[in-house]
Amino acid sequence: MTKPLQTKVVLHIDELGTSDPIPFGVNGPPFVSIRVQPIAGALARYKVTSSDPNDENEEDIVQIGRVSDRVVHTSEFSVPRISPVSMTVL
């Protein structure tokens, strides 16, 4: 009766920048992976990868306080706010 949860976008907080990439589903979700790595100076490395091979990956350095706005802009759905100090989900 119920459909299984199908995550379309994955937000991956990679504190050390050494984690393996999150794999994409085969003809299924997730379709987008957003990887955030906090770096010195209240900044974060922000990388978006799509399961569509024709899409260009997006990589940028952003202020930590703007990460949640950037995620919403990227993914078309509301996500939890992220603490700019510790990068923990509030």
C-alpha positions as a printed NumPy array, in Angstrom:
array([[  0.   ,   0.   ,   0.   ],
       [  2.827,   2.387,   0.669],
       [  5.643,   3.23 ,  -1.666],
       [  9.184,   2.875,  -0.375],
       [ 10.945,   6.169,   0.263],
       [ 12.877,   7.243,  -2.803],
       [ 15.527,   9.798,  -2.001],
       [ 16.097,  12.005,  -5.025],
       [ 18.836,  14.179,  -3.513],
       [ 21.522,  13.208,  -1.012],
       [ 23.296,  15.802,   1.135],
       [ 26.701,  14.43 ,   2.119],
       [ 28.65 ,  16.322,   4.818],
       [ 32.254,  15.205,   4.35 ],
       [ 34.101,  16.806,   7.237],
       [ 37.574,  15.555,   6.287],
       [ 37.112,  15.497,   2.517],
       [ 38.203,  11.855,   2.337],
       [ 34.888,   9.969,   2.097],
       [ 34.062,   7.81 ,  -0.895],
       [ 31.431,   9.275,  -3.223],
       [ 27.848,   8.176,  -2.644],
       [ 26.824,   5.851,  -5.495],
       [ 23.882,   6.629,  -7.732],
       [ 21.027,   4.177,  -8.226],
       [ 20.75 ,   2.255, -11.474],
       [ 17.859,   3.947, -13.3  ],
       [ 16.604,   5.203,  -9.953],
       [ 17.327,   7.521,  -7.062],
       [ 19.336,   9.258,  -5.854],
       [ 19.641,  11.518,  -8.879],
       [ 21.756,  14.269,  -7.314],
       [ 24.501,  14.158,  -4.696],
       [ 25.498,  17.357,  -2.901],
       [ 28.811,  17.066,  -1.057],
       [ 29.8  ,  19.723,   1.47 ],
       [ 33.23 ,  19.896,   3.098],
       [ 33.78 ,  22.574,   5.759],
       [ 37.102,  24.393,   5.371],
       [ 38.908,  27.092,   7.339],
       [ 37.581,  30.641,   7.364],
       [ 33.873,  29.773,   7.724],
       [ 33.866,  28.42 ,   4.162],
       [ 32.804,  25.146,   2.589],
       [ 33.667,  23.27 ,  -0.566],
       [ 30.308,  22.623,  -2.286],
       [ 30.073,  20.01 ,  -5.037],
       [ 26.995,  18.841,  -6.928],
       [ 27.097,  15.628,  -8.945],
       [ 24.225,  14.387, -11.086],
       [ 23.415,  10.85 , -12.224],
       [ 22.864,  12.329, -15.704],
       [ 26.143,  11.875, -17.617],
       [ 25.275,  14.914, -19.778],
       [ 25.134,  17.228, -16.739],
       [ 28.276,  19.082, -15.774],
       [ 29.319,  18.725, -12.161],
       [ 29.227,  21.943, -10.16 ],
       [ 31.976,  22.764,  -7.67 ],
       [ 32.379,  25.987,  -5.722],
       [ 33.667,  27.493,  -2.471],
       [ 30.852,  29.148,  -0.508],
       [ 30.371,  30.754,   2.892],
       [ 29.043,  28.178,   5.347],
       [ 26.066,  30.388,   6.186],
       [ 24.93 ,  30.165,   2.54 ],
       [ 25.095,  26.375,   2.228],
       [ 21.464,  25.716,   3.173],
       [ 20.219,  28.342,   0.681],
       [ 22.41 ,  26.802,  -1.992],
       [ 21.069,  23.306,  -1.259],
       [ 17.465,  24.491,  -1.561],
       [ 18.291,  26.262,  -4.816],
       [ 19.994,  23.13 ,  -6.155],
       [ 17.454,  20.534,  -5.149],
       [ 13.935,  22.058,  -5.34 ],
       [ 12.942,  20.775,  -1.933],
       [ 13.212,  22.064,   1.61 ],
       [ 16.071,  20.693,   3.701],
       [ 16.967,  21.132,   7.362],
       [ 18.913,  24.261,   8.255],
       [ 22.622,  23.672,   8.863],
       [ 24.428,  25.307,  11.771],
       [ 27.116,  27.607,  10.328],
       [ 29.397,  26.907,  13.298],
       [ 29.481,  23.132,  13.457],
       [ 27.814,  22.043,  10.183],
       [ 25.348,  19.959,  12.208],
       [ 21.747,  19.645,  11.111],
       [ 19.454,  21.683,  13.361]])
